[in-house]
Amino acid sequence: MSDIKTKLGKRIQEIRKKKGMSQEKLAELVGIE
């Protein structure tokens, strides 16, 4: 299970960085405060 979470997290980070988006902006877009 941990491996899946790690892979998902890395994939999200990769996409976020390609789009030039900060963690804060991503959290805002998905509704996490």
C-alpha positions as CSV (number, residue, x, y, z in Angstrom):
1,M,0.0,0.0,0.0
2,S,2.8,2.4,0.9
3,D,4.4,1.8,-2.5
4,I,1.2,2.9,-4.3
5,K,1.0,6.1,-2.2
6,T,4.7,6.9,-3.0
7,K,4.2,6.4,-6.7
8,L,1.0,8.5,-6.7
9,G,2.7,11.2,-4.8
10,K,5.7,11.3,-7.1
11,R,3.4,11.4,-10.2
12,I,1.3,14.3,-8.7
13,Q,4.6,16.1,-8.0
14,E,5.9,15.5,-11.5
15,I,2.7,16.9,-13.1
16,R,2.5,19.8,-10.7
17,K,6.1,20.8,-11.4
18,K,5.6,20.5,-15.2
19,K,2.7,23.0,-14.9
20,G,4.7,25.3,-12.7
21,M,2.2,24.9,-9.8
22,S,3.1,25.2,-6.1
23,Q,1.8,22.8,-3.5
24,E,-0.4,25.6,-2.2
25,K,-2.0,26.3,-5.5
26,L,-2.7,22.6,-6.1
27,A,-4.2,22.3,-2.7
28,E,-6.4,25.3,-3.4
29,L,-7.6,23.8,-6.7
30,V,-8.6,20.5,-5.1
31,G,-10.2,22.1,-2.1
32,I,-7.6,21.2,0.6
33,E,-6.7,23.9,3.1
